[in-house]
Amino acid sequence: MSPRGIGVGLVGAMLWGAHAVLLDHALGLSPFVTASFIAAPLAATAINDGLGSIWMGGINAFLGRLRSLPGVLRTRSGLLLLAAALCGGPFASASYVAAIGLVGPAYAVTVTAAFPAVGAVLARIFLKDRVRALGWAGIVLAVSGAALAAYAPPAGDSRHQALGTMFACLAALGWGCEGVLVAAAARHVSSTVALNIYEVTSFVTIAVVILPAIGASGLAVDAVTSSVFLVLVTASLCWIVAYLAFYRCLALMGASRSLTVFSSYIIWTLLYTTLLGGAWPDWRLLMGAAVVLCGIALLSRDTEAGAVAVESARE
């Protein structure tokens, strides 16, 4: 497996974790703090994706690729990217938010940590992404380590545990599908164009369809005109760089390996949160991180064909 791909993936995971911490901080500020647990994260996600669309539009304009977007949308790769945006954006995000509200964030993160395994199975079925026994052992270790680090018993009403777990599983399925769809499309589309399509699709779906349906459009407008917007701008920059790294990683290593490396974002998120809270990492976080690193190390020794370096990865 590409050492370069692992490096890119780990940097992306670090920034993805930073984005999660910044977004969580933003949700604790006005006007989000007084909004419902469904409306606040979705409004923040809409702003995040809207800013991401602007950043990627500027990058593609600078690189002279902006004109190619309409043409890409008419291709099979473009349709795959649209589907990936719907799976990873509205579907997975809404399911994840619902799970957090029903069983608490720590338990929701624990269940959704299975998304690399979901992606690996789907990649094996649809992309013929071959992973040997050593690689599967690495995937299992990485998922187990992430779950160990994040585990907490379900919070809230125990009657909602089954429903909350179901929504968390749907989120893991959505993110796993997203990785496979992007990996298939990345063979023919540059990472910057692919991410631009993703961000615009997710933004339009959430801002135009979902927010009006739940009466949260005003919340998003209030956030844009308040001081929390600066936090969201910073978070969106971390998000864009992390997602560019994710797409590049997919092109370098394929879906199974990339999703596993990126699962380390859970470790980074917990580490940032712990340190910013003035505490030292506990045994569960340290042991979970060690298990994740062992899993990635095992996966890196799986050199079976399946991770294809495509032309878009050179960009």
C-alpha positions as CSV (number, residue, x, y, z in Angstrom):
1,M,0.0,0.0,0.0
2,S,1.2,3.5,-0.8
3,P,3.2,5.1,2.0
4,R,2.3,8.4,0.4
5,G,-1.4,7.5,0.6
6,I,-1.1,6.7,4.3
7,G,0.6,10.0,5.0
8,V,-2.0,12.0,3.0
9,G,-4.8,10.0,4.8
10,L,-3.4,10.6,8.3
11,V,-3.0,14.4,7.6
12,G,-6.6,14.5,6.3
13,A,-7.8,12.6,9.4
14,M,-6.1,15.0,11.7
15,L,-7.8,17.9,10.0
16,W,-11.1,16.1,9.9
17,G,-10.9,15.7,13.7
18,A,-10.1,19.4,14.0
19,H,-13.2,20.2,11.9
20,A,-15.3,18.1,14.2
21,V,-14.0,19.9,17.3
22,L,-14.5,23.4,15.8
23,L,-18.0,22.5,14.6
24,D,-18.9,21.2,18.1
25,H,-17.6,24.5,19.5
26,A,-19.8,26.4,17.1
27,L,-22.9,24.4,18.0
28,G,-22.4,25.6,21.6
29,L,-22.6,29.2,20.6
30,S,-25.5,31.5,19.7
31,P,-27.8,31.0,17.7
32,F,-27.2,27.2,17.6
33,V,-27.2,26.6,21.3
34,T,-30.9,27.4,21.7
35,A,-32.0,25.5,18.5
36,S,-33.2,21.9,18.4
37,F,-30.8,19.1,18.2
38,I,-31.8,18.4,14.6
39,A,-31.9,21.9,13.3
40,A,-28.6,23.2,14.7
41,P,-26.3,20.5,13.2
42,L,-28.1,20.6,9.8
43,A,-28.0,24.4,9.6
44,A,-24.3,24.3,10.5
45,T,-23.7,21.6,7.8
46,A,-25.4,23.7,5.2
47,I,-23.2,26.7,6.0
48,N,-20.1,24.4,6.0
49,D,-21.0,23.0,2.6
50,G,-21.9,26.4,1.2
51,L,-18.5,27.7,2.2
52,G,-16.9,24.6,0.8
53,S,-18.6,25.2,-2.5
54,I,-17.1,28.7,-2.6
55,W,-13.6,27.5,-1.7
56,M,-13.7,24.8,-4.3
57,G,-15.2,27.0,-6.9
58,G,-12.3,29.5,-6.4
59,I,-9.7,26.7,-6.6
60,N,-11.2,25.3,-9.8
61,A,-11.4,28.7,-11.3
62,F,-7.8,29.3,-10.5
63,L,-6.8,26.0,-12.0
64,G,-9.0,26.5,-15.1
65,R,-11.3,23.6,-14.3
66,L,-14.5,25.4,-13.5
67,R,-15.8,25.1,-17.0
68,S,-15.5,21.3,-16.9
69,L,-18.1,20.9,-14.1
70,P,-21.2,20.9,-16.3
71,G,-19.6,18.4,-18.7
72,V,-18.6,16.1,-15.8
73,L,-22.2,16.1,-14.4
74,R,-23.4,14.5,-17.7
75,T,-21.0,11.6,-17.3
76,R,-21.3,8.4,-15.3
77,S,-18.6,9.6,-13.0
78,G,-20.6,12.8,-12.4
79,L,-23.7,10.8,-11.5
80,L,-21.6,8.7,-9.1
81,L,-20.4,11.9,-7.4
82,L,-24.0,13.1,-7.1
83,A,-25.0,9.9,-5.4
84,A,-21.9,10.0,-3.1
85,A,-22.9,13.5,-2.1
86,L,-26.4,12.4,-1.2
87,C,-25.1,9.3,0.7
88,G,-22.4,11.1,2.6
89,G,-24.1,14.5,3.1
90,P,-27.9,14.5,3.8
91,F,-28.5,10.8,4.4
92,A,-25.5,10.0,6.6
93,S,-25.5,13.4,8.4
94,A,-29.2,13.3,9.2
95,S,-29.0,9.8,10.4
96,Y,-25.9,10.6,12.6
97,V,-27.7,13.7,14.1
98,A,-30.7,11.6,14.9
99,A,-28.5,8.9,16.5
100,I,-26.8,11.5,18.7
101,G,-30.2,12.9,19.8
102,L,-31.5,9.4,20.7
103,V,-28.5,7.7,22.3
104,G,-25.8,10.4,22.8
105,P,-22.8,11.4,20.8
106,A,-20.2,8.9,22.3
107,Y,-22.3,5.8,21.6
108,A,-23.2,7.1,18.1
109,V,-19.5,7.6,17.3
110,T,-18.8,4.1,18.6
111,V,-21.4,2.5,16.2
112,T,-20.5,4.7,13.2
113,A,-16.8,3.7,13.6
114,A,-17.8,0.6,11.6
115,F,-18.0,2.6,8.4
116,P,-14.5,1.5,7.1
117,A,-15.6,-2.2,7.3
118,V,-18.9,-1.3,5.5
119,G,-16.9,0.4,2.8
120,A,-14.4,-2.4,2.5
121,V,-17.2,-5.0,2.0
122,L,-19.0,-2.8,-0.6
123,A,-15.7,-2.1,-2.4
124,R,-15.0,-5.8,-2.6
125,I,-18.4,-6.5,-4.1
126,F,-18.7,-3.6,-6.5
127,L,-15.1,-2.4,-7.2
128,K,-13.4,-5.8,-6.9
129,D,-11.0,-4.1,-4.5
130,R,-9.1,-7.1,-3.3
131,V,-7.9,-7.1,0.3
132,R,-5.9,-10.1,1.7
133,A,-6.4,-11.7,5.1
134,L,-3.7,-9.4,6.5
135,G,-5.5,-6.4,5.2
136,W,-8.9,-7.5,6.7
137,A,-7.1,-8.0,10.0
138,G,-5.9,-4.5,9.8
139,I,-9.4,-3.2,9.0
140,V,-10.9,-5.1,12.0
141,L,-8.2,-3.8,14.3
142,A,-8.7,-0.2,13.1
143,V,-12.5,-0.3,13.6
144,S,-12.2,-2.0,17.0
145,G,-9.6,0.5,18.2
146,A,-11.8,3.5,17.1
147,A,-14.8,1.9,18.8
148,L,-12.8,1.2,22.0
149,A,-11.6,4.8,22.2
150,A,-15.0,6.3,21.7
151,Y,-17.2,3.8,23.6
152,A,-19.7,5.0,26.1
153,P,-23.0,3.5,27.2
154,P,-26.1,4.8,25.4
155,A,-27.3,8.1,26.9
156,G,-30.9,9.2,27.2
157,D,-34.0,7.1,27.3
158,S,-33.1,3.4,27.0
159,R,-36.3,2.8,25.1
160,H,-34.7,4.7,22.2
161,Q,-31.5,2.6,22.1
162,A,-32.7,0.3,19.3
163,L,-33.8,3.2,17.1
164,G,-30.7,5.2,17.9
165,T,-28.5,2.3,17.0
166,M,-30.4,1.8,13.7
167,F,-29.8,5.5,12.8
168,A,-26.1,5.1,13.6
169,C,-25.9,2.0,11.4
170,L,-27.5,4.0,8.6
171,A,-24.9,6.7,9.0
172,A,-22.1,4.1,8.8
173,L,-23.8,2.7,5.7
174,G,-24.0,6.1,4.1
175,W,-20.4,7.0,4.7
176,G,-19.3,3.6,3.5
177,C,-21.3,4.0,0.3
178,E,-19.9,7.5,-0.2
179,G,-16.3,6.2,-0.1
180,V,-17.0,3.5,-2.7
181,L,-18.8,5.8,-5.0
182,V,-16.1,8.5,-4.9
183,A,-13.4,5.8,-5.4
184,A,-15.2,4.7,-8.6
185,A,-15.6,8.2,-9.9
186,A,-12.0,9.3,-8.9
187,R,-10.6,7.2,-11.7
188,H,-11.9,9.7,-14.3
189,V,-12.4,13.0,-12.5
190,S,-9.8,15.3,-10.7
191,S,-10.2,15.5,-7.0
192,T,-10.9,19.3,-7.0
193,V,-13.7,18.9,-9.5
194,A,-15.1,15.9,-7.7
195,L,-15.1,17.7,-4.4
196,N,-16.7,20.8,-5.9
197,I,-19.6,18.7,-7.2
198,Y,-19.9,17.0,-3.8
199,E,-20.1,20.3,-1.9
200,V,-22.6,22.0,-4.2
201,T,-24.9,18.9,-4.2
202,S,-24.8,18.5,-0.5
203,F,-25.4,22.3,0.1
204,V,-28.3,22.5,-2.3
205,T,-30.0,19.4,-0.9
206,I,-29.7,20.6,2.7
207,A,-30.3,24.3,2.2
208,V,-33.0,24.1,-0.3
209,V,-34.9,20.9,0.6
210,I,-34.1,19.9,4.2
211,L,-33.8,23.2,6.1
212,P,-37.1,24.6,4.8
213,A,-38.9,21.3,5.5
214,I,-37.9,21.5,9.2
215,G,-38.2,25.3,9.5
216,A,-34.5,25.9,10.1
217,S,-33.6,28.3,7.2
218,G,-33.8,31.3,9.5
219,L,-31.4,29.7,11.9
220,A,-28.8,29.4,9.1
221,V,-29.3,33.0,8.1
222,D,-28.9,34.1,11.8
223,A,-25.6,32.1,12.1
224,V,-24.2,33.7,8.9
225,T,-24.8,37.2,10.4
226,S,-23.4,36.4,13.9
227,S,-19.9,36.0,15.3
228,V,-20.1,32.2,15.1
229,F,-19.7,32.5,11.4
230,L,-15.9,33.1,11.9
231,V,-15.7,29.7,13.7
232,L,-17.6,28.1,10.8
233,V,-15.3,29.6,8.2
234,T,-12.3,28.2,10.0
235,A,-14.0,24.8,10.3
236,S,-14.8,24.8,6.6
237,L,-11.2,25.4,5.7
238,C,-10.2,22.3,7.8
239,W,-13.0,20.4,6.2
240,I,-12.0,21.2,2.6
241,V,-8.3,20.3,3.1
242,A,-9.3,17.1,4.9
243,Y,-11.7,16.2,2.1
244,L,-9.2,16.9,-0.6
245,A,-6.8,14.6,1.2
246,F,-9.6,12.0,1.4
247,Y,-10.2,12.1,-2.3
248,R,-6.5,11.9,-3.1
249,C,-6.2,9.0,-0.7
250,L,-9.1,7.2,-2.4
251,A,-7.3,7.7,-5.8
252,L,-4.0,6.4,-4.4
253,M,-5.2,3.4,-2.3
254,G,-8.8,2.6,-3.1
255,A,-11.8,2.6,-0.9
256,S,-11.0,-0.1,1.6
257,R,-7.6,1.2,2.7
258,S,-8.5,4.9,2.5
259,L,-11.6,4.5,4.7
260,T,-9.6,2.5,7.3
261,V,-6.8,5.1,7.5
262,F,-9.4,7.9,7.8
263,S,-11.2,6.1,10.6
264,S,-8.3,7.5,12.8
265,Y,-10.1,10.8,12.7
266,I,-12.1,9.5,15.7
267,I,-8.9,9.2,17.7
268,W,-7.8,12.8,16.7
269,T,-11.2,14.2,17.6
270,L,-11.1,12.6,21.1
271,L,-7.5,13.7,21.6
272,Y,-8.2,17.3,20.7
273,T,-11.3,17.3,22.9
274,T,-9.4,15.8,25.9
275,L,-6.4,18.2,25.6
276,L,-8.6,21.3,25.1
277,G,-10.6,20.3,28.2
278,G,-7.3,20.4,30.2
279,A,-7.2,16.7,30.9
280,W,-4.8,13.9,29.9
281,P,-5.9,11.1,27.6
282,D,-7.3,8.1,29.5
283,W,-6.4,4.5,29.1
284,R,-9.2,3.8,26.7
285,L,-8.1,6.6,24.3
286,L,-4.4,5.6,24.4
287,M,-5.2,1.9,23.9
288,G,-7.7,2.6,21.2
289,A,-5.1,4.8,19.4
290,A,-2.5,2.0,19.6
291,V,-4.9,-0.6,18.2
292,V,-5.9,1.8,15.3
293,L,-2.2,2.3,14.5
294,C,-1.5,-1.4,14.6
295,G,-4.5,-1.9,12.2
296,I,-3.1,0.7,9.8
297,A,0.3,-0.9,10.0
298,L,-1.1,-4.3,9.1
299,L,-3.1,-2.8,6.3
300,S,0.0,-1.1,4.9
301,R,1.6,-4.5,4.5
302,D,-1.2,-5.7,2.4
303,T,0.2,-5.1,-1.1
304,E,-2.5,-7.0,-3.0
305,A,-3.7,-5.2,-6.1
306,G,-6.7,-3.1,-5.7
307,A,-5.3,0.3,-4.8
308,V,-4.9,1.9,-8.2
309,A,-3.0,5.2,-8.6
310,V,-5.1,7.1,-11.0
311,E,-4.2,10.1,-13.0
312,S,-6.2,12.4,-10.8
313,A,-4.1,11.4,-7.9
314,R,-1.1,13.2,-9.4
315,E,-2.9,16.6,-9.3
